[in-house]
Structures are given as structure tokens and as C-alpha cells.
Amino acid sequence: MNDYELASRLRYFIWGGPPDEQLMRMADAGELSNPSRLLKQVQQMLKDPRAQQKSSQFIVEWLDLDRLQNMNPSRKHFPNWNPTLAADMRKETLAFFQEIAWKQQRPLSDLMNSEFTYLTPELAKHYGLKPAGEGLTRYDLSHVSGYGGLLTQGSVLTMGGDDASMVTRGLFVLQNLLRGVVHDPPPDVDTTPVASRPGRTHRSVAETRIATVACGGCHAKFEPLAFGLEKFDGLGTYRERDAYGNSLRADGKILFPGQSKAIAYATTKELMNLLSKSERVKETITWKVTQFALGRPLTAVDADIVKQIHRESQKNGGTYRSLVIAIVTSDLILKTRTELEQ
């Protein structure tokens, strides 16, 4: 790949735009082909606010935050809902990501279990917390039941819909955190959600589904991944009992791909800690950011290089910054697709 093509890749990935004059001058001089000059330029680009702005696009795409604009939950079940809450949920997740990735420069796996967040007074009330300050304010969650980490934020939890679907939430964890695969249900299967009722929670419905021969083979792979999130309703509010007075649970077991034994957890926070420490989750984050950098899905051809990227990034802290550097100095960026396939 020549210096001009490399300049374009760097600029679009890190800043989200075409090459500027400085990059073009470096391309003219052939400086980007020099590994040390390339590394220095990337480090300089990461200091620019535009790098932070571009990284926000990654979290928006990964978590599908744009769907929040179209949320229309049932007024019957959620009479206090207003569209401003959806915008506040988006702000919460973006501010949380910026704090982890840029202000503190912590490992990206800490997105799973960091015990703080950013809330507006309205969103704090929605979560059942006492408002503290005006506008978007940082909240300490170390003594708050349930909350802490991306999966406990409304922006993610609302993907389960009004009924807080364990199917949807479990599939998100399987596919977007564990890189697991499950087949679509056969076309003749009734996929209408089964409503909860007095004496029957969403979890008990899921357990019945898992126990059946026809459904259990697939549903056992992903629905248990959402058991630790049962106490969050469809709009991300934490509660101990559902609308029918059924007692809810947060315990369960998680089987990480490649492992032979499931690990038990007793609370939501324990589940978040397991995810944060999981090498599989860390690898998945590397895959997601690398896909974002390339603008295409990864394939078997890319796998070995992505492993190298992951090792290099983890060696340097597993931060967003270290991951970007590992990606842009790898063959996935420096070589063409044809060269990789040869």
C-alpha cells in the first residue's frame, strides 16, 4: 500500500475525514512508509480531540445507539416515559465511554464493570437514584445495587423491548461480547414473546423454553446470559419484583466459549466482573474495534493478524489508544486485501 492510501486510511479511521495537508506532505515525502515516523504520527493524531469524537462513532455503532431515537415504549406499562430519557441514555453511555477510554485511559474491558456513570437529574430519577447536580453529572455506583458497566445502562437494556426480552438481551451478550453464533429459528416456529404473569417471571418462561427438546439446544446458549439482568425492566429501571409482584433473581451461570465448565455468579455485579475479566470479551472488543477501523466484517483470512493486534494491545494496557496503534501498524492497514489473501 502506498503512502497516499495509507494517509487516507489513517485519517478516516482516527479522525473520520480525508487526509489533511500535513499527512499529504508526509505522503509526498514517503515518510509514512517509515515505521517510526508512522508510529509518531499516529500518536500525535490520537492527541487531537477529533480522535475522541471519532471513537464515539464506534460505541454508537457497536451498541446501536441510534435506535434510541425511535423508541416508543408502551404508555400503558411505562406512563412516565418521555423521549428526553432516550437522549439522556445515549449521553450517559457516550460520557461513560469517553471517561474510560480517554480521560482515564483504562482497559476497554473495564467498560463492563466500572462503578460510576454520568446521569442527568431526569435519568437519575428514572433509575431510582437521588439527583445530584444539574446537567450531566458523574455518579458513584459502588454502593448502588445492580448498576455498574455498559450492560446495566438503559441504552443497552432497552434493546430487550417493553418485556425486557431475555432472548434479545442474551443474544446481544452472545454475539457482541462473546462472539458466539446461533442459528435463526426455523420459519415455522412461533416466536411470539410469552408474557409474564403472577407466579411466572420471564426467567421461568426462559427456563421452560430451555428445558424443551425443540428449543433448548439453541436457547441454552444465550438466554442464561441474560439471567443476571432480570431485575432491570424494559426501560432499565432496577427493581426486586416485577409488575405482578414476582420476586426476581440475578444469579446464574455463564459458560464462556472454549471453556468446559460454567462459572456461577450470585449478583449482577458478579456477572459484570466475570465479563470484564474474560479473555474472550477482551478479544471480542479487539475484533469490534478492528472491524470499525476497516469498515468491513472480519474473515478467517484476518484472524491471525487480529490475534497479533490483540496481543500487542493487551501488552500495552488494552486501552483504546493502544488498540488503535496496534491496528494501524498491523498488516490489516499496511497491506491490501489481495496481499492478505495471497
C-alpha positions in Angstrom: 0.0 0.0 0.0 1.4 3.4 -1.0 1.8 6.4 1.3 -1.3 8.2 -0.1 -3.6 5.2 0.5 -2.2 4.8 4.0 -2.7 8.5 4.7 -6.4 8.1 3.8 -6.8 5.0 6.0 -5.2 6.7 9.0 -7.3 9.9 8.6 -10.7 8.2 8.1 -10.2 5.7 10.9 -8.7 8.0 13.5 -10.3 11.4 12.6 -13.2 10.5 10.3 -12.2 12.6 7.3 -9.9 12.9 4.3 -6.1 13.5 4.7 -5.1 17.0 5.8 -2.1 18.9 4.4 0.3 17.5 7.0 -0.5 13.9 6.1 -0.3 14.7 2.4 3.1 16.3 2.9 4.3 13.2 4.7 2.9 11.0 1.9 4.7 13.2 -0.7 7.9 12.6 1.2 7.3 8.9 1.7 7.6 9.3 5.4 4.6 7.1 6.3 6.4 4.1 5.0 8.9 4.6 7.8 7.6 2.6 10.8 9.0 5.0 13.4 7.6 8.1 11.6 4.2 6.3 11.2 4.0 5.5 14.9 4.9 9.0 15.9 2.3 10.4 13.5 -0.4 8.1 14.9 0.5 9.0 18.5 0.2 12.7 17.5 -3.2 12.2 15.8 -4.6 10.4 19.0 -3.9 13.6 21.0 -6.3 15.6 18.8 -9.9 16.0 20.0 -11.1 14.6 16.6 -9.8 11.2 17.7 -12.2 11.2 20.7 -15.1 12.3 18.5 -14.4 9.5 16.0 -14.2 6.9 18.8 -17.7 7.9 19.9 -18.9 6.7 16.5 -17.5 3.2 17.4 -19.6 2.9 20.5 -22.7 4.2 18.7 -22.4 1.5 16.1 -21.4 -1.3 18.4 -24.3 -0.7 20.7 -26.7 0.5 18.0 -27.4 3.7 20.0 -29.2 5.3 17.0 -32.2 3.1 17.7 -32.9 5.1 20.8 -34.2 7.9 18.6 -37.1 5.7 17.6 -38.1 4.2 20.9 -41.8 4.2 21.6 -42.5 2.1 24.7 -46.0 1.2 25.8 -47.7 4.1 27.6 -49.8 1.5 29.5 -46.7 -0.1 31.0 -44.5 3.0 31.1 -46.7 6.1 31.6 -43.8 8.3 32.8 -41.8 7.7 29.6 -40.7 10.7 27.6 -38.3 10.9 24.6 -35.8 13.0 26.5 -34.9 10.0 28.6 -33.7 8.2 25.4 -31.4 11.1 24.6 -30.1 11.1 28.2 -29.4 7.4 28.0 -27.3 8.0 24.9 -25.4 10.8 26.6 -24.8 8.5 29.6 -23.1 5.8 27.5 -21.1 8.2 25.4 -19.8 10.1 28.5 -19.1 6.8 30.3 -17.1 5.6 27.3 -15.1 8.8 27.0 -14.2 8.7 30.7 -12.9 5.1 30.4 -11.3 5.3 27.0 -9.8 8.8 27.1 -9.8 10.6 30.4 -8.7 7.6 32.5 -7.2 5.6 29.6 -8.3 2.3 31.3 -8.5 -1.1 29.6 -11.6 -1.2 27.4 -12.7 -4.4 29.3 -13.4 -2.0 32.2 -16.4 -0.8 30.3 -18.1 -3.9 31.6 -17.9 -3.2 35.4 -16.8 0.3 36.2 -18.9 1.5 39.2 -19.7 5.0 38.1 -21.7 6.7 35.4 -23.0 10.0 34.1 -26.6 10.9 34.5 -28.9 13.9 34.1 -31.3 14.6 37.0 -34.2 13.1 35.0 -32.3 9.9 34.2 -31.2 9.6 37.8 -34.8 9.7 38.9 -35.7 7.1 36.2 -33.1 4.7 37.7 -34.4 5.4 41.2 -31.4 7.4 42.3 -31.3 10.8 44.1 -30.4 13.5 41.6 -27.1 15.2 42.3 -26.3 18.4 40.4 -27.6 19.9 37.2 -26.9 18.6 33.7 -24.8 15.5 33.1 -23.2 14.6 36.4 -20.9 11.8 37.5 -22.4 9.3 39.9 -20.6 6.9 42.2 -22.3 3.5 41.9 -20.1 1.5 44.3 -23.0 1.2 46.8 -25.9 1.0 44.3 -27.4 -2.4 43.7 -27.2 -3.7 40.2 -25.8 -0.7 38.3 -22.3 -0.5 37.0 -21.0 -1.1 33.5 -22.4 -0.9 29.9 -24.8 -3.8 30.3 -26.6 -2.1 33.2 -27.2 1.2 31.3 -30.6 2.0 29.8 -29.1 2.5 26.3 -28.3 -1.2 26.2 -31.0 -2.7 28.4 -33.8 -1.1 26.3 -32.9 -3.3 23.3 -34.9 -6.0 25.2 -38.1 -4.1 24.4 -41.1 -3.5 26.7 -40.9 -7.0 28.0 -37.2 -6.9 28.8 -36.7 -9.9 26.5 -34.1 -12.4 27.7 -33.9 -13.6 24.1 -32.8 -10.3 22.8 -30.5 -9.4 25.7 -29.0 -12.8 25.8 -28.3 -12.7 22.0 -26.6 -9.4 22.4 -24.2 -10.7 25.0 -23.5 -13.9 23.0 -22.9 -12.1 19.7 -21.4 -8.8 20.7 -19.4 -9.7 23.8 -18.6 -13.4 23.4 -18.5 -13.7 19.6 -20.8 -16.7 19.7 -23.0 -17.9 16.9 -26.5 -19.3 16.9 -28.8 -20.2 14.0 -32.1 -18.4 13.3 -35.2 -20.2 14.4 -36.9 -22.4 11.8 -39.5 -20.4 9.8 -42.4 -22.4 11.3 -41.6 -21.7 14.9 -43.9 -19.3 16.8 -41.5 -16.6 18.2 -44.3 -14.5 19.9 -42.9 -13.5 23.3 -44.5 -15.3 26.3 -45.8 -12.7 28.8 -45.1 -12.9 32.4 -47.9 -13.3 34.9 -48.5 -13.8 38.6 -46.3 -16.7 39.7 -44.4 -16.7 36.3 -41.4 -14.5 35.6 -39.6 -14.0 32.3 -36.8 -16.2 33.7 -39.1 -19.1 34.5 -40.5 -18.8 30.9 -36.9 -18.9 29.6 -36.1 -21.9 31.8 -39.2 -23.8 30.4 -38.1 -22.9 26.9 -34.5 -24.2 27.6 -35.9 -27.4 29.0 -37.8 -28.3 25.8 -36.1 -30.5 23.3 -37.2 -28.4 20.3 -35.9 -25.1 21.7 -33.3 -25.9 24.4 -30.4 -26.7 22.1 -30.1 -23.1 20.9 -31.8 -21.1 23.7 -29.5 -22.7 26.3 -26.6 -20.9 24.6 -27.8 -17.4 25.1 -30.8 -16.9 27.3 -28.9 -17.8 30.5 -26.5 -14.9 29.7 -29.4 -12.5 30.5 -30.4 -14.1 33.8 -28.2 -11.6 35.6 -30.2 -8.8 34.1 -33.7 -9.9 35.1 -34.1 -7.2 37.7 -33.9 -4.5 35.1 -37.3 -3.7 33.4 -37.7 -2.8 29.7 -36.5 0.7 30.3 -33.5 -0.2 32.5 -35.0 0.5 36.0 -33.7 -1.8 38.7 -36.4 -3.5 40.9 -36.6 -6.5 43.1 -40.1 -7.5 42.0 -41.9 -7.3 38.7 -45.3 -5.7 38.0 -47.1 -8.8 39.2 -45.2 -8.9 42.5 -43.0 -11.8 41.4 -39.6 -11.9 43.2 -36.8 -11.5 40.6 -33.3 -13.1 40.6 -29.9 -12.1 39.5 -27.9 -15.3 39.9 -26.9 -17.7 37.2 -24.1 -19.4 35.4 -22.1 -18.3 32.4 -20.2 -20.6 30.0 -17.5 -18.8 28.1 -16.8 -20.1 24.6 -13.9 -22.5 24.7 -14.4 -23.3 28.3 -15.7 -26.7 29.6 -17.2 -25.5 32.8 -19.8 -22.8 33.5 -19.0 -20.2 36.2 -21.6 -19.4 38.8 -22.4 -15.8 39.8 -24.8 -14.6 42.6 -25.4 -10.9 41.6 -25.4 -8.7 38.5 -22.2 -7.1 39.7 -20.5 -10.5 39.9 -21.6 -11.2 36.3 -20.2 -7.9 35.2 -16.9 -8.6 36.9 -16.7 -12.0 35.2 -17.3 -10.4 31.8 -14.7 -7.7 32.5 -12.0 -10.3 33.3 -12.9 -12.6 30.5 -10.2 -13.0 27.8 -13.0 -13.8 25.4 -14.6 -10.5 26.0 -11.3 -8.7 25.6 -10.7 -10.4 22.3 -14.2 -9.5 21.1 -13.6 -5.8 21.8 -10.4 -6.1 19.7 -12.5 -7.6 16.9 -15.1 -5.0 17.1 -12.7 -2.0 17.0 -10.7 -3.7 14.2 -13.9 -4.1 12.1 -14.7 -0.5 12.8 -11.3 0.5 11.6 -11.5 -1.5 8.4 -15.2 -0.7 7.7 -15.9 -4.4 6.9 -16.5 -7.7 8.7 -13.5 -9.7 9.6 -13.0 -13.1 8.0 -10.8 -16.2 8.5 -8.1 -14.5 6.5 -7.8 -11.8 9.1 -7.9 -14.0 12.2 -4.1 -14.5 12.7 -3.4 -10.8 12.3 -6.2 -9.8 14.7 -4.7 -12.2 17.3 -1.4 -10.3 16.9 -3.2 -7.0 17.2 -4.8 -8.2 20.4 -1.6 -9.4 22.0 0.1 -6.1 21.2 -2.7 -4.1 22.5 -3.0 -6.1 25.7 0.7 -5.8 26.3 0.3 -2.1 26.3 -2.7 -1.9 28.6 -5.6 -2.9 26.4 -6.7 0.7 26.1 -8.5 2.3 23.1 -5.3 4.2 22.3 -3.1 1.0 22.4 -5.6 -0.8 20.3 -5.7 1.9 17.6 -1.9 1.9 17.5 -1.8 -1.9 17.2 -4.3 -1.8 14.4 -2.8 0.9 12.3 0.7 -0.6 12.5 -0.6 -4.1 11.5 -0.8 -5.7 8.1 -4.5 -5.2 8.1 -3.9 -1.5 7.5 -0.5 -1.6 5.8 -1.4 -4.3 3.2 -4.1 -4.5 0.6 -6.8 -7.2 0.7 -5.2 -9.0 -2.2 -1.9 -9.2 -0.4 -3.5 -10.6 2.8 -5.2 -13.3 0.8 -2.0 -14.4 -1.0 
